[in-house]
């Protein structure tokens, strides 16, 4: 990888550019965002070596093209750059839904080397101001190469993400979508729902909800502050896996309602004990911080 083009210069695209600068400085980077203000801010922050005025200009001669746009915009974004792609270039992305992205890119770029990817990293922030170089360090990046892709290309992309500090996993696209529905998509859906429900309660004022936010609700609000366009597209493009897991969650929630209504403390205790053990496994795997209040400096 000598040259990398980044299409979309928000949190993830900007972080990729900054991570390359810090950890793989010999790689030449170009970038493009359809928003002129974002391009200006990306230039000021130095997110990439050269911010271009068109997508085609950005990808001209690039060895690797990374689409950092909402999953619903992948096909249109890929179509813009198709004429300038050099033979042998690898086209990838950072989307949270992989089967739909693979299909969209295959339609837009037939005959090209396409390896969808998902760095499992992010914050609730968005835009060119939000990117930082260490975002991917010790985080997983899942590659979902379609059948028939050259092993050398997969290795090259794997090595690239590893150079940015990520731990790389290869996975089938449909399995990825089911796993992420459990670990990311449904938790976001629950967060959006509970924060919306709280704000709609007539008996509790909005100011009280905000003023007395305890740790649980406060953390839901952090998740629910995520980019609405990105998450709208995730749910629409991973609807099969999301609806499958949501059905199971609904059944489990109904069982909890029965336990609470009937005073079945044993069922509640067993569930809470099991989930507490899962939390310990998450910490042991290095996926979160075991300090009180998730490592916040301010515990108020």
N, C-alpha and C positions, 0 to 999 in steps of 0.2 A: 504494500500500500504506500504509494508515493504521493498520491493526490486524493483528497476526500472532499466531496461536495455535500453540503448540508442544506436541505430544502425545508424551511420552517425554522425560525430563529427564536423560538420561545424558550421555556424552561429546559426541555430536553435537548433541542437543537443547540441552544447556547451552551449548555453544559458539555455536550459532545465537543464542540469547538474549543472550549476552555480546557477540557481534559486533554485533548490532543496537544494543545500548546504547552501544557505543563508536563505531560507524561510521554509524549511521542512527538517531540519538537521538530523532527526531520520531515514530518508529513506536511505537505502544503494543503491549506484549506481554503475553500471558497464557500459562499453561502448566499441564499436568496430567501426573501420572505415577500409575500404579495403585498403586505402592508408597508407603505413607504416610511411611515414613522418608525416601525420596527427596524427597518433597514438602517435608518439613521442612527437609532440607538445602538444597534448591533455594531455599527462602525465605531461609535464613540467608545463602546466597551471593549472593542477588539475581540469579539466573539469568534471571528474567523479572520484569516489573513486578508481576504478580499470579499467584500459584500458586493454582489452583482445586481444589475438592474433587471435581469430576466433569469428565469430558471434555466433556459437553454444555455445562456452564457456561463452560468455557474457550473453546469455539469460537463462542459466542453473539455475533454481530455481527462476527466476524473476516472480513477481506478475504482473508487467506491462512491456510490450515491446513497445517502441516507435520508429517507423521507420522514420528517418530523412534523407531520400534519395530522389533524384528526382523521380517524380511520375512515370516516365517511367521505373524506376529500382525497383519498389515496389515488383513485383511478384518474380523476381529473388532473391532479398534480403530476402524476406519471406521464399522462398524455402530453403535457406541456413540454416536457424535457426529452421526449422520445427521439426527435430528429437529431439531437446533438450528442447522444450517448455514443461513446467510442466502443468498438467491438471488444468483447471480453469484460466490460465493466460489470461490477457486481452491484445490483440494486437491492437495497434493504430498507428497513423502516424501524420504528420504535413503538409501534402500536400495541395496545393491550388486547386486541382481538386478532387472531392469526389466520383462521381459515378464510374469513371474508377478505382479508388483506391479500392473501396469496391469490385468491380468485380475481380480485380487482387488478392486481399488478400483472397477472398473466394475460388478462384481456387487453390491458393498455400497452404492454410491452412484450408481445409474442416473440419468442426466439432469444430473449435476453436472459442473463443469469440472474435469477431472483431468489434471494434467501431472506425470508421474513425473520425479524428478530424482535425481542421484547426485553429491554433492560428493566428489571423489576425494581424501579427506583423512581422517586419523585417526591414532590411536596405539594401542599395545597396552593402554592403560589404559581403564577403563570406569567408569561411575557419575557422579553429580553433582559429585564432587570433581575429575573429570578435564577438564572443559570449560575452554577458554580462548578469548579473543576473536580471536586472530590465526590460528586453525586453518585458515581458508579462504584466507588471503592468498596470492595467486599460485598457487593450486591450481585444478585444473579442476573445474568443475561441469557435468555432462552432463545435458541435458534431453532427454527422449524423449516428446514430445507425440504422442498418438494422432491419427489422421486426423480432420479435421473440427473440431479445437480452434481457437478464434478466435485469429488472429495477435496481437491486442491482449493477450490473456491470456498468450501465450507471451512476448511482449516485456516484459510487466510482471514476470513471474517471472524472466526473464533479467536485467532491470535490478535486481531485488532482490538476486540473488546477486552481481552485479557490485558493488553497493554494499557488500557484505561483503568485497570484495577478491578475489573469485574470477574466474577466466577461464571464460567460458561457451561450451559447444559444444552444438550440436543434433545428435542422432543417432537413428537407428532403434533401437527397443528390442532387437530380436533381434541386431543388429550390436553394440550395447553389450554384451550378455551374452557374446558371443564374445570381444570385445576384453578384457573384464574377466576372463574365464576364463583368458586368457593372462597378463595383467599382474598379477592379484591372486589369483584363486581357486586356480589350480594352485600358485603359490608358497606359499600358505598350507597347502595340502594336503601339499605336500612337507615343509614345516617341521614340521607336526604329525607326519608319518610319521617323519622322521629323528630328531626328539627322542624320540619313543616307542620307536623301534628302539634308540637309544643307551641309554635307561634300562632296556631289557629284556635287554641283553647280559649273559649269565651270567659271561663271562670278564673283564668290566670292571665294577667296582663303580660304583654310582650316585655315590658320593662322588668317585671319580676322574673321572667324566664332568663333574661340576660343577667340581672343582678345576682341571682342566687344559683347560677350555674355551678353545679358540683362537677367533680372530675369526669364522670361518665358522660354527661351531656356536653361538657366543654370539649371533650375529645371528638364527640360526634360532630360538633360544629366545625372543628378543624377539617374533618373529612368532607363535610358537606360544603365547604368553601372551595372545593376543587373546581377546575375549569368546566363550566356547564356544557360548552360545545363538545369538548372531548368526551365527556361522560354520556351525553346524549347519544353520540355516535357509537360508543362502546356498547351500550345496551341494545341499540338497534341492529348492530352488526354481530352481536354474540347472543342473539335472542334465544336460540335453541338451548345452549348450555345454561344461560341465566334462568330460563323458565323451568328447566329440569331441576336445578338446585333450589329455585324459589319454591317449587312444589314440595320438595322434601322439607325445606325450612318451615313452610306453612303447616305441614303435618306435625312437626316437632313443636311448633308454637302452640298448636291446638292441644297437644298432650300436656304442655306446661300449664295452659289455662285450666285443664281438668284437674291437674295436681294441686294447683293453688285453690281452686274452688272447693275441692274435697278435703283440703287440709292434709294432703299426702306429703308430709315432710321428708320421708325417706327418698322419694323420687327426686325431689328438689336437691337434697343433700348429695345424692349419687351423681346427679348431673354436674353440680357445682364442683365436686371433687374431681370428676373426670376432666372438666374444662380447666381447672387449676393446674393439673398435670400437663396439659397441652401448653399452657402458658410457660411452664418451666422448660419444656422442650424448645419452644421458640427462642427463649433466652440462651439456652445451651447451644443452639445452632448459630448464635451471634446475630440473630435477626431483630433484636431489640435490646433495650437497656434495662437492667434490673434495679437501677437506683429508684428510690421512691418517686412517685409521680412522673414516671417515664423520663427521669433525668432533668426535669425542669429546674431551673435555678430559683424560680419564684413559685413557692408552694401555696401561695395564698388563694 
